[in-house]
Amino acid sequence: MSLLLAFRLNSSFSRWWEARNLWGSLIVSSRSLMTHLLSATRHGGLCRTDGTKVDEPPRAEEWQTDDEQTDCCAAAAAWTLGFAAALKFHLRGQPLPATRDEHAKEEVLTALHRLLSVRQLRELSESSHPPLYALRQLRFALEGGLRDMRRPAFEARCLGAVESMVGCLTGCERILRTPCPPGYVGLLRCVCFVWMLMMPFTLVEVLGWLMIPVVSLTSLLVLAIEQIGVEIENPFGDDANDLPLHAYCLTVEADLMRALAEEAHEYRDFEDEADAADAQTRV
């Protein structure tokens, strides 16, 4: 029984640790991608998302009238952040909120509705696979911005960050959809039940009435080990022992927004635009 419990706990912890490494890789990829793009923008090497060549980051008055980011860096930050949020809700089996009010209730990243328009958020939420949709939009933005770069190594690093995010998504789904074999779990629980049932008869002659607290404490420890294995087997839930996915998403958000702010890189703020439109409507 000890061997079975040890194997059960070790396999569950391996799944938990692999999931932690995958989310760590996502954070590394988001940081790497943004630093590369901001560096290229400073030296005037990026195009807009539609492939139009620019020599400097677009000013606010140059933005197009459509409801999306036209700057490659801003679009990459928006869809990277959208991917992190969509992956969190996808792994927890919850729908991604599509409106600002729903975002506030669900504690979604505050910068998400700053960088993505209402239409983009709705399309992201209504997609049959939101994380993959966000990655597809991220790749479209990058390929438009890197169209005239003519630096193969740089392009490979940027697109390699997207491939790393695809690997994170695939790895997390593998953990989510591959539980421990039910036959093994059932056998372990049967063995534990029989062992706890027979233990009082083996200790009663030696301990007497002390057998009751000893058996109770031992059984509690065995059941606690089994319960820990159950909780960390799926590390993407809301339990105390699960991974803090929201904290990881906040890390991605803070890194991206900090990088844009420190470089004074302008981007369309759809939340401010919506507030201004609401204020004008009320007037």
C-alpha positions in Angstrom: 0.0 0.0 0.0 2.9 2.4 0.7 4.3 1.8 -2.7 0.9 2.4 -4.3 0.4 5.6 -2.4 3.9 6.8 -3.2 3.4 6.2 -6.9 0.1 7.9 -6.8 1.4 11.0 -5.1 4.5 11.2 -7.3 2.6 10.9 -10.5 0.2 13.6 -9.4 3.0 15.9 -8.4 4.7 15.3 -11.7 1.6 16.6 -13.5 1.5 19.6 -11.2 5.1 20.5 -11.7 4.9 20.0 -15.5 1.9 22.4 -15.6 3.9 24.9 -13.6 6.8 24.7 -16.0 4.5 25.2 -19.0 3.1 28.4 -17.5 6.6 29.5 -16.7 7.5 28.9 -20.4 4.5 31.0 -21.4 5.7 33.9 -19.3 9.2 33.6 -20.7 7.9 33.6 -24.3 5.7 36.7 -23.7 8.7 38.6 -22.3 11.0 37.5 -25.1 8.6 38.4 -27.8 7.8 41.9 -26.4 11.5 42.8 -25.9 12.4 41.7 -29.4 9.5 43.7 -31.0 10.2 46.8 -29.0 13.9 46.7 -29.9 13.0 46.4 -33.6 10.5 49.2 -33.3 13.1 51.5 -31.7 15.3 51.0 -34.8 12.4 51.4 -37.3 12.4 47.8 -38.6 8.8 46.8 -38.2 5.8 47.2 -40.4 2.2 47.7 -39.3 0.0 44.6 -38.9 -1.3 45.1 -42.4 2.2 45.1 -43.9 2.5 48.8 -44.4 6.0 50.1 -43.9 6.6 52.7 -41.1 9.8 54.3 -40.0 8.6 55.1 -36.4 5.8 54.0 -34.1 2.4 55.3 -35.3 1.1 58.4 -33.5 -2.5 58.5 -32.2 -3.7 60.7 -35.0 -2.4 58.2 -37.6 -4.4 55.3 -36.3 -6.9 53.8 -38.7 -10.6 54.0 -37.9 -11.1 50.2 -37.6 -11.4 48.7 -34.2 -8.1 46.9 -33.8 -4.5 47.7 -33.1 -2.6 48.6 -36.2 0.8 48.7 -34.5 2.6 45.4 -34.5 3.9 45.7 -30.9 0.5 46.7 -29.5 -1.2 44.0 -31.4 1.3 41.4 -30.2 0.8 42.5 -26.6 -3.0 42.4 -27.0 -3.1 38.9 -28.4 -0.4 37.5 -26.0 -2.5 38.8 -23.1 -5.7 37.5 -24.7 -4.0 34.1 -25.1 -3.0 33.9 -21.4 -6.5 34.9 -20.2 -8.2 32.5 -22.7 -5.9 29.7 -21.7 -6.9 30.1 -18.0 -10.6 29.9 -18.7 -10.1 27.1 -21.2 -8.3 24.9 -18.8 -11.0 25.5 -16.1 -13.8 24.8 -18.5 -15.3 28.2 -18.2 -16.4 30.6 -21.0 -14.2 33.7 -21.5 -16.3 36.8 -20.6 -17.1 38.9 -23.7 -18.1 42.2 -22.2 -16.6 44.7 -19.8 -19.2 44.1 -17.1 -18.5 40.3 -17.2 -14.8 41.0 -17.1 -15.2 42.9 -13.9 -17.2 40.1 -12.3 -14.8 37.4 -13.3 -11.7 39.4 -12.4 -10.3 39.2 -15.9 -7.2 41.2 -16.7 -7.9 44.9 -16.7 -5.6 45.6 -19.6 -7.4 43.1 -21.8 -10.3 45.4 -22.7 -7.8 48.2 -23.1 -5.8 46.5 -25.9 -8.6 44.5 -27.5 -11.8 46.1 -28.9 -15.3 44.9 -28.1 -15.5 43.1 -31.4 -12.2 41.3 -30.9 -13.2 40.3 -27.3 -16.6 39.0 -28.6 -15.0 37.0 -31.4 -12.4 35.6 -29.0 -15.1 34.6 -26.5 -17.3 33.0 -29.2 -14.5 31.0 -30.8 -14.7 27.2 -30.4 -11.1 27.3 -29.1 -10.3 30.7 -27.7 -6.6 30.1 -26.9 -5.9 28.8 -30.4 -7.8 31.7 -31.9 -5.6 34.2 -30.0 -2.5 32.5 -31.2 -3.7 32.6 -34.7 -4.4 36.3 -34.5 -1.0 36.8 -32.9 0.7 35.1 -35.7 -1.2 37.2 -38.3 -0.1 40.4 -36.5 3.6 39.2 -36.4 3.7 38.1 -40.0 2.3 41.5 -41.1 4.8 43.4 -39.0 7.8 41.3 -40.0 7.0 41.2 -43.7 9.8 43.5 -44.8 12.2 42.8 -42.0 14.7 40.7 -44.0 16.3 39.4 -40.8 15.7 35.7 -40.8 17.2 35.1 -37.3 15.1 37.8 -35.8 11.9 36.5 -37.5 12.7 33.0 -36.3 13.1 34.2 -32.7 9.8 36.0 -32.8 7.8 33.2 -34.4 9.7 30.7 -32.2 8.1 32.5 -29.2 4.6 31.8 -30.7 5.6 28.2 -31.3 6.6 28.0 -27.6 3.1 29.2 -26.7 1.6 26.6 -28.9 3.6 24.0 -27.0 2.4 25.4 -23.7 -1.2 25.1 -24.9 -0.7 21.5 -26.1 1.1 20.5 -22.9 -1.6 21.9 -20.6 -4.3 20.2 -22.6 -2.4 16.9 -22.4 -2.4 17.1 -18.6 -6.0 18.2 -18.5 -7.3 15.4 -20.7 -5.1 12.5 -19.5 -6.1 11.6 -15.9 -4.6 8.8 -13.9 -5.9 5.4 -15.0 -9.2 4.7 -13.2 -8.2 1.0 -12.7 -5.1 2.0 -10.8 -6.9 4.6 -8.7 -9.7 2.1 -7.9 -7.2 -0.6 -6.9 -5.3 1.8 -4.6 -8.6 2.8 -2.8 -9.6 -0.9 -2.4 -6.2 -1.7 -0.9 -6.4 1.3 1.5 -9.9 0.3 2.5 -9.0 -3.3 3.3 -5.8 -2.2 5.1 -7.7 0.2 7.3 -10.4 -2.4 7.9 -7.9 -5.0 9.1 -5.6 -2.8 11.1 -7.7 -2.6 14.3 -7.7 -6.5 14.6 -3.9 -6.5 14.4 -3.3 -3.8 17.0 -6.1 -4.5 19.6 -4.0 -7.1 21.6 -1.0 -4.9 21.7 -2.5 -1.5 22.4 -5.9 -2.2 23.9 -8.1 0.8 23.9 -5.2 3.0 22.6 -5.9 1.2 19.4 -8.8 3.5 18.6 -6.9 6.9 18.5 -3.9 5.2 16.8 -6.0 3.7 14.0 -8.0 6.9 13.6 -4.8 9.0 13.2 -3.2 6.6 10.9 -6.2 6.3 8.7 -6.6 10.1 8.6 -3.0 10.4 7.3 -3.5 7.8 4.7 -6.7 9.4 3.4 -5.0 12.8 3.5 -2.2 11.6 1.2 -4.8 10.1 -1.2 -6.8 13.4 -1.2 -3.7 15.5 -1.9 -3.0 13.2 -4.9 -6.6 13.8 -6.1 -6.4 17.6 -5.7 -3.0 18.1 -7.6 -3.9 15.6 -10.3 -5.7 18.4 -12.1 -3.6 21.5 -11.3 -5.8 24.0 -13.2 -8.8 24.2 -10.8 -9.7 26.7 -8.0 -8.5 24.6 -5.0 -5.9 25.9 -2.6 -3.4 23.3 -3.9 -3.9 24.2 -7.6 -1.8 26.5 -9.6 -2.6 30.3 -9.2 -3.4 30.8 -12.9 -4.8 34.3 -12.3 -1.5 35.4 -10.7 0.4 34.1 -13.7 -1.9 36.0 -16.1 -1.3 39.1 -14.0 2.4 38.6 -14.4 2.0 38.5 -18.2 -0.1 41.6 -18.1 2.3 43.5 -15.8 5.3 42.6 -18.0 3.6 43.7 -21.3 2.1 46.9 -20.0 5.3 47.9 -18.2 7.4 47.3 -21.3 5.0 49.5 -23.4 5.0 52.2 -20.7 8.8 52.3 -20.2 9.3 52.6 -24.0 6.6 55.3 -24.2 5.1 53.1 -27.0 1.6 54.4 -27.9 -1.3 52.1 -28.4 -5.0 52.4 -28.9 -6.8 52.4 -25.5 -10.3 51.0 -26.3 -11.5 51.5 -22.8 -10.7 55.2 -22.9 -12.4 55.4 -26.3 -15.5 53.7 -25.0 -15.6 55.9 -21.9 -15.2 59.0 -24.1 -18.0 57.8 -26.4 -20.3 57.2 -23.4 -19.6 60.6 -22.0 -20.3 62.2 -25.3 -23.6 60.2 -25.6 -24.7 61.4 -22.2 -23.9 65.0 -23.1 
